[in-house]
Amino acid sequence: MACGILLAAGQALALEAPADPVVLTISGPVTQANKGQDAVFDMKMLAKLPQKTFSTRTPWYPEAMSFTGPLLRDVLAAAGARGSKIVASALNDYKTEIPFDDALRQDAIVARLMNDQPMPVRGKGPLFIVYPYDSKSELRSEIYYNRSAWQLKALTVIP
C-alpha cells in the first residue's frame, strides 16, 4: 500500500479502510468509497498521501505560519471524486463552497499540521483548508479566505 490507497500502474484501485477515528468524509460522486457510498479518512491515511508544506500569512494569525498536509486535489483523487463544486463543512456547521477547479488549479492543502504540530479543535484543527496566500496576489482576497474552512470534517462533491 502507498499513500493510503492501493496502486497499480499509477491508478487508484481501492481506498483502504480507516483504522483510527474518521476525521474527514467525502460524499457525492466518489468512485473509491470505503464506508457505504462515502470515502472516509483517518489522520494516518491523510498523512500517507504526498505532503506539501508552505509558510504563508493569513488573516487569522499575526505572523506567517507553516502548514503541512496533502494537496486538496490529492485527497479528492484518492476518493475518486469529480464534480463542479465542493461544499466544505466544519465541525461548527460552517459551510463554504469551493469550485472543483480550485482543487486542480491552486495548491490548496488539507492542512493537518501547523508549525509542525497537530492542530487542536480550539486551534482551527484538526484539519484546515489553506491556500498558499503569499504565492499569488489573487489568493490574498476574501474569496479565497472564505474558502478556507477550518475544523474541516466533510467535503461534499456536487456533480
Secondary structure, 3 states (H helix, E strand, C coil): CECCEEEECCEEEEECCCCCCEEEEEECCECCCCECCEEEEEHHHHHHCCEEEEEECCCCCCCCEEEEEEEHHHHHHHCCECCCEEEEEECCCCEEEEEHHHHHHCCCEEECEECCEECCHHHCCCCEEECCHHHCHHHCCHHHHHCCCECEEEEEEEC
